Amino acid sequence: MKPDAASALIHHNYQPPAGFDAPQVGVHKASTVLFKNVAAMRARDWRSKAGYTYGLHGTPTTFVLEERIAALEGGKHCLLVPSGLAAIALVDQALLAPGDEILLPSNVYGPSRELARTDLARLGITHRLYDPLDAAALAGLIGARTRLVWLEAAGSVTMEFPDLRGLVAAARHRGVATALDNTWGAGLAFDAFALGIDIVVQALTKFPSGGGDVLMGSVTTRDDTLHERLKLTHMHLGLGVGGNDAELVLRSLSSMPLRYRAHDAAARELAGWLAARPEVARVLHPALPSCPGHAHWRELCTDAAGLFSVLFQARYTQQQVDRFVDGLRLFGIGYSWAGPRSLAVPYDLKAMRPGGGLEGHLVRFSIGLEEAQALRADIEQSLRAAFG
């Protein structure tokens, strides 16, 4: 080997010229960030986007994605985390302490409820459930120990659209912070911060990614003090995302409004058709008048994502419903949604929401980007095969 070849490769002094620009954001990947001198290192503040300190605290790629998500949501500050559930956990960890109480909607995302039931409980944090359609009931539940009210619009399985205005007003009247899981709305369906919500989280895994191949979440705020509190916990937990994943989300953001409308249009067409099928007892889709909370959806939204659930007639068994799902050819069987592939998943309502008022065997459909007529034909052939 030539003398000192290793040093020459590591310390080569070539720098590419400045001024390169392209439609897509460059991908910056780093753990170590280099400083010109010790004074520059000591002058940098990891809390600020004015400079870089360590890869975990941000690179040009992740800073750009944070700013674009903040703009999408109508917020001021955004933090990126490894998943939507990590976003929920960050908010809980930052805002709650032993002795506090958290209030969750009865249709809350299942892992969020499990987080409260297990990990938060071990920290001495209690939780109670409330009816997302009844703001007066929520007002009655808020007590001296209540520190956070979670909101979810729409419910990710049973699809109720909450009385967001009433719920936020009830919490604000008692000085309690509110956090919204806005994955369904994606920052497009309605303006969460205009309603007075304090924190908005998303699973960027869904619509912002759009490919079914990235796990990421975001936490967005308008309040400087609240953001600082979240950012400190974000740093303490060592949360960060990779540059390549940030690149994939950035690349997909520009097409998100088009994809959102396409998912929505196909889902509404199929939901309306299924509502008239003899095998179906009820279709749960916020844009349908028969869906709980439809009036609240109509007040705030014109769009409705690509998600809906179907309750089959009570005469059918779980085995028949499972056979229907297994018989679908274009629909994958898998969790998540908002990707190009349509999905169908059966859920156990009794396990999810005991006494929740919904009966029958439920299947949630995530409508992808296939042609609606092809999906309809697929559902129809599987209905015939499963239910005769």
C-alpha positions in Angstrom: 0.0 0.0 0.0 1.2 3.5 -0.7 2.4 5.4 2.3 -0.4 7.1 4.3 -3.0 6.2 1.7 -5.6 5.8 4.5 -5.1 9.3 5.7 -5.2 10.7 2.2 -8.5 9.1 1.6 -10.0 10.3 4.9 -8.6 13.8 4.8 -8.8 14.6 1.1 -9.3 18.4 0.9 -11.6 18.6 -2.2 -14.8 20.4 -1.6 -17.5 20.5 -4.3 -18.5 24.0 -5.4 -21.4 25.6 -3.7 -24.6 26.6 -5.5 -26.0 23.2 -6.5 -29.8 23.2 -6.6 -32.3 20.5 -7.6 -36.0 19.9 -7.2 -35.4 17.3 -4.4 -33.7 18.1 -1.1 -30.2 16.6 -0.7 -29.7 13.7 1.6 -27.4 14.5 4.6 -26.5 11.5 6.8 -24.4 12.1 9.8 -23.8 11.2 13.4 -20.7 13.4 13.8 -20.9 17.0 12.8 -17.6 18.8 12.2 -16.9 22.3 13.5 -14.3 24.8 12.2 -12.8 25.4 15.6 -13.6 24.9 19.3 -15.2 28.3 19.6 -17.7 27.4 16.9 -18.4 24.1 18.6 -19.1 25.9 21.9 -21.2 28.5 20.3 -23.7 26.0 18.7 -27.0 25.3 20.5 -28.7 22.0 19.6 -32.1 23.6 20.3 -31.7 26.0 17.4 -31.9 25.3 13.7 -29.3 28.1 13.1 -26.6 25.4 13.0 -25.8 21.8 13.5 -24.3 20.0 16.5 -24.9 16.3 16.2 -26.7 14.1 13.7 -29.4 13.1 16.2 -30.4 16.8 16.6 -30.9 17.4 12.9 -29.3 17.7 9.4 -30.3 19.9 6.5 -32.5 17.1 5.3 -34.5 16.6 8.5 -34.7 20.3 9.2 -36.3 20.8 5.8 -38.8 18.0 6.4 -39.7 19.4 9.9 -40.3 22.8 8.4 -42.5 21.4 5.6 -44.6 19.3 8.0 -45.0 22.4 10.3 -46.2 24.4 7.3 -48.6 21.6 6.3 -50.2 21.5 9.7 -50.2 25.3 10.1 -47.8 25.1 13.1 -44.6 26.8 14.0 -42.3 23.9 15.2 -42.0 20.3 14.3 -40.1 17.3 15.7 -39.5 14.1 13.8 -39.6 10.7 15.6 -39.3 7.1 14.4 -43.0 6.3 14.2 -46.5 7.6 14.9 -46.6 5.7 18.2 -43.3 7.3 19.1 -44.9 10.7 18.5 -47.7 9.8 20.9 -45.3 8.5 23.5 -43.1 11.6 23.2 -46.1 13.9 24.0 -47.1 11.7 27.0 -43.6 11.6 28.4 -43.0 15.3 28.0 -46.3 16.5 29.5 -47.1 14.0 32.2 -45.7 13.2 35.6 -46.6 10.8 38.4 -50.0 11.7 39.9 -51.3 13.2 36.6 -54.3 11.9 34.6 -54.7 11.6 30.9 -58.1 11.4 29.1 -58.4 9.3 26.0 -61.3 9.0 23.5 -63.0 5.6 23.7 -62.2 4.9 20.1 -58.5 5.8 20.6 -55.7 4.1 18.6 -55.2 0.8 20.4 -51.4 1.1 21.1 -52.0 4.5 22.6 -54.5 3.0 25.0 -52.1 0.2 25.8 -49.3 2.7 26.5 -51.6 4.4 29.0 -52.7 1.1 30.6 -49.2 -0.3 31.0 -46.2 2.1 30.8 -47.9 5.2 32.0 -49.6 3.4 34.8 -46.2 2.1 36.0 -45.1 5.8 36.3 -48.2 6.6 38.4 -50.1 8.2 35.6 -53.8 7.3 35.4 -56.1 7.4 32.4 -59.9 7.4 31.7 -61.8 7.1 28.5 -64.4 9.6 27.3 -67.0 9.6 24.5 -65.6 11.7 21.6 -69.1 12.7 20.5 -70.0 14.2 23.9 -68.2 17.3 24.8 -70.3 17.9 27.9 -69.4 14.5 29.3 -65.7 15.3 28.7 -66.1 18.6 30.6 -67.5 16.6 33.5 -64.5 14.2 33.5 -61.8 16.8 33.6 -60.5 17.0 37.2 -57.7 18.7 39.2 -55.2 16.0 38.1 -56.1 16.0 34.4 -53.1 17.3 32.4 -53.8 16.1 28.9 -56.7 15.3 26.6 -56.0 13.2 23.5 -58.2 13.7 20.4 -58.4 11.5 17.4 -60.2 12.4 14.2 -61.6 10.2 12.8 -61.4 7.0 15.0 -59.0 4.8 13.1 -61.2 1.7 13.2 -64.7 2.7 14.1 -64.5 6.0 12.2 -66.5 8.2 14.5 -65.7 11.9 13.8 -65.5 13.7 17.2 -67.0 17.0 18.3 -63.6 18.7 18.0 -64.8 22.2 18.7 -66.7 21.2 21.8 -64.0 18.9 23.1 -61.2 21.5 22.7 -63.4 24.2 24.3 -64.1 22.0 27.3 -60.4 21.3 27.8 -59.3 25.0 27.3 -62.0 26.1 29.8 -60.2 24.0 32.4 -56.7 25.0 31.2 -55.9 21.4 30.1 -53.6 20.8 27.1 -55.0 19.0 24.0 -53.2 16.7 21.6 -54.6 15.5 18.3 -53.7 12.4 16.3 -54.2 13.9 12.9 -53.0 11.0 10.8 -56.4 10.6 9.1 -56.6 14.3 8.3 -52.9 14.5 7.3 -52.9 18.3 7.7 -55.2 18.5 4.6 -58.8 17.7 5.8 -59.1 20.5 8.3 -57.0 23.1 10.2 -56.3 21.6 13.6 -54.5 24.7 15.1 -57.4 27.0 14.1 -59.5 25.0 16.5 -57.2 25.8 19.4 -55.5 22.4 19.6 -52.1 22.6 21.3 -50.2 19.7 19.8 -50.7 17.8 16.5 -49.1 14.5 15.8 -49.1 12.4 12.7 -47.8 9.0 11.6 -45.9 10.2 8.6 -45.8 6.5 7.8 -49.3 7.0 6.2 -50.2 9.8 3.8 -46.9 11.9 3.8 -44.9 8.8 2.9 -47.5 7.2 0.7 -45.4 4.2 -0.2 -46.0 1.8 2.6 -42.2 1.6 3.1 -41.3 4.2 5.8 -41.9 4.5 9.5 -41.9 8.0 10.9 -43.9 10.4 13.0 -44.1 14.1 13.7 -45.1 16.3 16.6 -46.1 19.9 15.7 -46.8 22.9 17.9 -47.3 26.6 17.6 -46.3 27.5 21.2 -42.5 28.2 21.8 -42.6 27.1 25.4 -44.4 23.9 24.7 -42.1 23.1 21.8 -39.1 23.6 24.1 -40.5 21.1 26.6 -41.1 18.6 23.9 -37.7 19.1 22.4 -35.9 18.5 25.7 -37.7 15.2 26.1 -37.0 14.4 22.5 -33.3 14.9 23.2 -33.4 13.0 26.5 -34.9 10.0 24.8 -32.4 10.1 21.9 -35.1 10.2 19.2 -34.1 10.7 15.6 -34.8 9.6 12.0 -32.5 8.6 9.2 -31.6 10.8 6.3 -32.8 8.2 3.7 -36.2 7.9 5.4 -36.5 11.7 5.5 -35.7 11.8 1.8 -38.5 9.3 0.9 -41.1 11.4 2.8 -39.8 14.6 1.3 -40.1 13.1 -2.2 -43.7 12.1 -1.6 -45.0 15.3 0.0 -45.6 17.1 -3.2 -48.0 14.5 -4.5 -49.8 14.0 -1.2 -52.8 16.3 -2.0 -53.4 14.4 -5.3 -53.1 11.0 -3.6 -55.3 12.1 -0.7 -58.1 13.1 -3.1 -57.7 9.9 -5.1 -57.9 7.7 -2.0 -60.9 9.7 -0.8 -62.9 9.5 -4.1 -62.4 5.7 -4.5 -63.3 5.1 -0.8 -66.5 7.1 -1.0 -67.6 5.3 -4.1 -67.0 1.9 -2.6 -68.4 2.8 0.8 -71.7 4.0 -0.8 -71.9 0.9 -2.9 -71.3 -1.4 0.1 -73.9 0.4 2.2 -76.6 -0.9 -0.1 -75.3 -4.5 -0.1 -77.5 -7.1 1.6 -74.5 -8.7 3.4 -73.7 -5.3 5.1 -75.4 -4.0 8.2 -73.6 -0.7 8.3 -70.8 1.2 6.7 -68.7 3.5 9.0 -67.3 6.4 6.9 -67.3 10.0 8.2 -68.8 11.3 4.9 -71.8 9.0 5.1 -74.8 10.4 7.1 -75.2 7.1 8.9 -71.7 7.3 10.5 -71.5 8.6 14.1 -70.2 12.1 14.1 -71.0 12.8 10.5 -72.4 16.3 11.4 -69.1 17.2 13.0 -67.2 16.0 9.9 -69.4 18.1 7.7 -68.8 21.1 9.8 -65.1 21.0 9.4 -64.2 18.9 6.3 -64.9 18.3 2.7 -62.3 15.5 2.3 -62.4 12.1 4.0 -59.2 10.1 3.4 -59.5 6.6 2.1 -60.5 4.6 5.1 -63.8 3.1 6.1 -65.1 0.1 8.1 -67.9 -2.3 7.3 -70.1 -4.1 9.9 -71.5 -7.3 8.4 -75.0 -8.6 9.2 -75.1 -10.4 12.6 -76.2 -13.6 11.0 -72.7 -14.1 9.6 -70.0 -15.8 11.7 -66.5 -14.6 12.2 -65.3 -17.5 10.2 -67.4 -16.4 7.2 -66.1 -12.8 7.5 -62.5 -14.1 7.7 -63.2 -16.2 4.6 -64.4 -13.0 2.9 -61.1 -11.2 3.7 -59.0 -14.2 2.7 -60.9 -14.3 -0.6 -60.0 -10.8 -1.7 -57.4 -10.8 -4.5 -56.5 -7.1 -4.8 -56.6 -6.3 -1.1 -53.6 -7.2 1.1 -54.2 -8.3 4.6 -52.1 -6.0 6.8 -52.0 -3.1 9.1 -51.5 0.6 8.3 -53.0 2.5 5.4 -52.6 5.3 2.8 -50.2 3.3 0.6 -50.8 2.3 -3.0 -52.0 -1.2 -2.2 -55.6 -1.6 -0.8 -55.8 -3.4 2.5 -58.5 -5.2 4.5 -58.3 -6.2 8.2 -61.0 -7.8 10.4 -61.2 -6.4 14.0 -62.7 -7.9 17.1 -65.1 -5.1 18.3 -65.8 -6.7 21.7 -62.1 -6.7 22.5 -61.6 -3.2 21.2 -64.6 -1.5 22.6 -66.6 -3.6 25.1 -70.1 -2.0 25.4 -69.3 0.4 22.6 -72.7 0.1 20.9 -71.5 -1.4 17.7 -72.4 -5.0 16.9 -71.4 -7.4 14.2 -68.1 -8.4 12.7 -66.1 -5.5 11.4 -63.6 -5.2 8.5 -61.6 -2.1 8.0 -60.8 -1.2 4.4 -57.9 1.0 3.4 -58.5 2.0 -0.3 -55.3 2.3 -2.2 -54.6 3.7 -5.7 -56.1 0.9 -7.8 -59.1 1.5 -10.0 -62.3 1.7 -7.9 -64.2 -0.6 -10.4 -61.5 -3.3 -10.1 -61.7 -3.1 -6.3 -65.5 -3.3 -6.4 -65.4 -6.4 -8.6 -62.9 -8.0 -6.2 -65.1 -7.3 -3.2 -68.2 -8.6 -5.0 -66.6 -11.9 -6.0 -65.4 -12.5 -2.4 -68.8 -11.6 -1.0 -70.4 -14.2 -3.2 -67.8 -16.8 -2.3 -67.9 -16.2 1.5 -71.6 -15.6 2.1 -73.3 -17.5 -0.8 
